Amino acid sequence: MLALSTGIARNKDEAGFVSRNFDKGYSSPPPATFTGESAACPGAPVSTVSVQDAAGLELTFTAPSNAQSLEFSFNFRTYDFPQYVCTIYNDSFWVSFAQANQDKNIAFDPSGDAVSGHSPFLTQCECPPGGPGTCAVGPGQPSFDCQGRELLDGTDFDGNTNPMPTYQGWTNGGTRWLRTTAPVVPNEKMKIRFVVFDGGVTAQGVTDHLLDSMVLVDRFKWSPLPAQNETSPE
């Protein structure tokens, strides 16, 4: 299992744990095809000037001779939810895949956008007055199908760490386990990069280094069977 965090990937009882906000102090270019757009929040794109506190793992290898596709599972959780839904601040998980003259993100939400705190896949949450339900953070914002916090229990994401009274009754948010599949070309060299990053730069150039997010990636494997590129709940 791979854990990537824009903060510190630690459990609450481990040395070095920092809750909610950890500033790594660096910015970097976003992925090459990242647009910052989200169909869930039209008119509120994330800046593509830079991303902050990114963490990633890049792998280069040759696809097995009998492989027709690959697959992996992941879940994403973020402190951006619910306070920064449909704002210029939005953390994302991105999987760049390059093979046979293509380079694209292969892990995406139902609209084809990066999995993020705006994504309809974000169902690990509770909303006011405290519990599962379908709820929107505010007028004109997307509704979320909050199904509880089963996968967040025992982590710092399991409750409400937001200090603002406006968001009492909410929890932080995450996805369930999601499964991504993608076709591959046998015997061809390929590169895959898993990355999570804080997103948001104001018009004045102030960057978002706080409100961390993390992703767990597991069960990567090859398949001899063809598959479409898609991401769906397990």
C-alpha positions as CSV (number, residue, x, y, z in Angstrom):
1,M,0.0,0.0,0.0
2,L,1.2,3.5,-0.9
3,A,0.3,6.5,1.3
4,L,0.8,10.0,-0.1
5,S,0.1,13.2,1.9
6,T,0.4,16.9,1.4
7,G,0.9,17.0,5.2
8,I,2.5,14.3,7.3
9,A,1.2,10.8,6.8
10,R,1.0,9.7,10.4
11,N,-1.7,8.3,12.7
12,K,-2.8,10.4,15.6
13,D,-0.8,8.2,18.1
14,E,2.5,8.3,16.1
15,A,5.4,10.5,16.7
16,G,5.6,13.5,14.4
17,F,1.8,13.7,13.8
18,V,0.5,17.1,12.9
19,S,-3.3,17.7,12.6
20,R,-4.9,19.3,9.6
21,N,-2.3,21.9,8.7
22,F,1.4,21.2,7.8
23,D,3.3,23.5,5.5
24,K,6.1,21.8,3.6
25,G,7.1,25.2,2.2
26,Y,7.4,24.4,-1.5
27,S,5.5,24.9,-4.7
28,S,5.9,23.1,-8.0
29,P,4.3,23.1,-11.5
30,P,1.0,21.2,-11.8
31,P,0.7,18.1,-13.9
32,A,1.1,18.9,-17.6
33,T,-2.6,18.4,-18.5
34,F,-4.1,19.7,-15.3
35,T,-6.7,22.4,-16.1
36,G,-8.0,23.2,-12.6
37,E,-11.5,22.9,-13.8
38,S,-14.3,21.0,-12.1
39,A,-17.7,20.3,-13.6
40,A,-19.1,20.1,-10.0
41,C,-18.0,23.7,-9.4
42,P,-18.2,25.7,-12.7
43,G,-16.7,29.1,-12.5
44,A,-14.3,28.2,-9.6
45,P,-11.2,26.9,-11.3
46,V,-8.0,26.1,-9.3
47,S,-5.0,28.1,-10.4
48,T,-2.6,26.3,-12.7
49,V,0.2,28.7,-11.8
50,S,1.5,26.2,-9.2
51,V,0.5,23.5,-6.8
52,Q,1.8,23.2,-3.2
53,D,3.2,20.5,-0.9
54,A,2.9,17.8,-3.6
55,A,3.9,14.2,-2.8
56,G,4.3,11.6,-5.4
57,L,5.7,8.3,-6.6
58,E,6.9,7.8,-10.2
59,L,7.4,4.4,-11.7
60,T,9.0,3.5,-15.0
61,F,8.7,0.0,-16.3
62,T,7.8,-2.2,-19.3
63,A,4.4,-3.7,-19.4
64,P,4.4,-7.5,-19.2
65,S,4.2,-9.4,-22.5
66,N,0.7,-10.7,-21.7
67,A,-0.7,-7.6,-20.1
68,Q,-3.7,-5.9,-21.7
69,S,-4.6,-3.6,-18.8
70,L,-3.7,-2.5,-15.3
71,E,-5.7,-1.7,-12.3
72,F,-5.4,-0.3,-8.8
73,S,-7.6,0.9,-5.9
74,F,-7.4,4.1,-3.9
75,N,-9.2,6.3,-1.5
76,F,-8.7,10.0,-1.0
77,R,-9.5,12.2,2.0
78,T,-9.2,15.9,2.6
79,Y,-9.6,18.6,5.2
80,D,-10.7,21.0,2.5
81,F,-14.2,19.5,2.9
82,P,-16.6,21.2,3.6
83,Q,-15.2,24.7,4.0
84,Y,-13.6,25.1,0.6
85,V,-16.1,23.3,-1.6
86,C,-16.4,25.4,-4.9
87,T,-13.7,27.9,-4.0
88,I,-10.3,28.5,-5.6
89,Y,-8.8,26.1,-3.0
90,N,-9.1,22.4,-3.9
91,D,-6.7,19.6,-3.3
92,S,-6.5,16.8,-5.9
93,F,-5.2,13.2,-6.6
94,W,-3.7,12.8,-10.0
95,V,-2.3,9.7,-11.8
96,S,-0.2,10.6,-14.9
97,F,0.1,7.7,-17.3
98,A,2.4,7.9,-20.3
99,Q,2.7,5.1,-22.9
100,A,2.5,4.9,-26.7
101,N,2.4,8.7,-27.4
102,Q,-0.2,9.4,-24.7
103,D,0.1,11.2,-21.4
104,K,-3.0,11.7,-19.4
105,N,-4.7,11.4,-16.0
106,I,-6.2,8.0,-15.6
107,A,-7.9,8.4,-12.2
108,F,-10.9,10.7,-12.5
109,D,-14.4,11.4,-11.2
110,P,-17.7,10.9,-13.2
111,S,-17.1,14.2,-15.1
112,G,-13.6,13.3,-16.1
113,D,-12.0,15.7,-13.6
114,A,-9.4,15.0,-11.0
115,V,-10.6,13.3,-7.8
116,S,-10.7,16.1,-5.3
117,G,-12.7,17.7,-2.5
118,H,-15.3,18.8,-5.1
119,S,-15.8,15.3,-6.5
120,P,-19.1,13.5,-6.3
121,F,-17.1,10.4,-5.2
122,L,-16.6,12.1,-1.8
123,T,-19.1,10.1,0.2
124,Q,-17.2,9.4,3.4
125,C,-18.7,12.3,5.4
126,E,-21.4,13.4,7.8
127,C,-23.5,16.6,7.5
128,P,-25.6,18.6,9.9
129,P,-27.1,18.0,12.3
130,G,-24.6,15.1,12.4
131,G,-24.9,11.9,10.5
132,P,-25.4,10.5,7.0
133,G,-27.6,12.2,4.5
134,T,-27.6,14.2,1.2
135,C,-26.5,17.7,1.9
136,A,-25.0,20.8,0.3
137,V,-22.5,23.1,2.1
138,G,-24.3,26.2,0.8
139,P,-26.8,27.6,-1.7
140,G,-25.8,26.9,-5.3
141,Q,-23.2,24.3,-4.3
142,P,-23.3,20.6,-5.3
143,S,-24.9,18.1,-3.0
144,F,-22.9,15.3,-1.5
145,D,-24.2,11.8,-0.7
146,C,-22.6,11.6,2.8
147,Q,-22.8,7.9,3.8
148,G,-21.0,8.1,7.1
149,R,-17.3,8.0,8.1
150,E,-16.5,4.2,8.2
151,L,-13.1,4.6,6.4
152,L,-12.2,7.7,8.3
153,D,-12.7,6.3,11.8
154,G,-9.5,6.1,13.7
155,T,-7.8,8.8,11.6
156,D,-7.7,12.5,12.2
157,F,-10.2,12.9,9.4
158,D,-12.9,11.1,11.3
159,G,-14.4,14.1,13.1
160,N,-14.7,17.8,12.6
161,T,-11.4,19.5,13.0
162,N,-12.7,22.8,11.5
163,P,-12.4,25.6,14.0
164,M,-15.2,27.7,12.5
165,P,-18.6,27.4,14.1
166,T,-20.2,27.6,10.7
167,Y,-19.2,24.0,10.0
168,Q,-20.3,22.3,13.2
169,G,-22.2,19.1,12.4
170,W,-20.0,18.4,9.4
171,T,-17.0,16.0,9.3
172,N,-14.0,16.1,7.1
173,G,-14.5,14.2,3.9
174,G,-13.2,11.4,1.8
175,T,-14.1,8.8,-0.8
176,R,-14.8,5.1,-0.5
177,W,-12.4,2.7,-2.1
178,L,-12.4,3.4,-5.8
179,R,-11.0,1.2,-8.6
180,T,-9.2,2.5,-11.7
181,T,-8.5,0.4,-14.8
182,A,-6.6,1.4,-17.9
183,P,-5.5,-0.3,-21.1
184,V,-1.8,-0.9,-21.7
185,V,0.4,-2.0,-24.6
186,P,2.2,-5.2,-24.0
187,N,6.0,-5.0,-24.0
188,E,5.9,-1.2,-24.2
189,K,7.8,1.0,-21.8
190,M,5.5,3.1,-19.7
191,K,5.6,5.7,-16.9
192,I,3.0,6.2,-14.1
193,R,3.1,8.9,-11.5
194,F,0.8,9.0,-8.4
195,V,0.6,12.4,-6.9
196,V,-1.5,14.4,-4.4
197,F,-1.2,18.2,-4.0
198,D,-2.7,21.2,-2.4
199,G,-4.3,23.5,-5.0
200,G,-5.0,27.2,-4.8
201,V,-3.3,30.5,-5.6
202,T,-5.0,33.9,-5.1
203,A,-4.9,36.8,-7.6
204,Q,-2.3,38.3,-5.3
205,G,-0.1,35.2,-5.6
206,V,-0.8,33.8,-2.1
207,T,-0.5,30.0,-2.2
208,D,-2.4,27.4,-0.2
209,H,0.0,25.3,1.9
210,L,-2.5,24.3,4.6
211,L,-5.6,22.0,4.9
212,D,-3.9,18.8,4.0
213,S,-5.1,15.9,1.9
214,M,-3.9,12.3,1.5
215,V,-4.5,9.3,-0.6
216,L,-4.0,5.5,-0.1
217,V,-3.2,3.4,-3.2
218,D,-3.4,-0.4,-3.0
219,R,-3.9,-3.6,-5.1
220,F,-1.9,-2.5,-8.2
221,K,-1.9,-5.4,-10.7
222,W,-1.7,-6.3,-14.3
223,S,-4.5,-8.1,-16.2
224,P,-4.4,-10.2,-19.4
225,L,-7.9,-9.0,-20.1
226,P,-8.7,-5.8,-22.0
227,A,-10.2,-2.9,-20.0
228,Q,-11.5,0.6,-20.6
229,N,-10.0,3.5,-18.7
230,E,-12.5,4.2,-16.0
231,T,-12.7,4.9,-12.2
232,S,-15.6,3.6,-10.2
233,P,-16.6,2.6,-6.7
234,E,-15.5,-0.9,-5.7
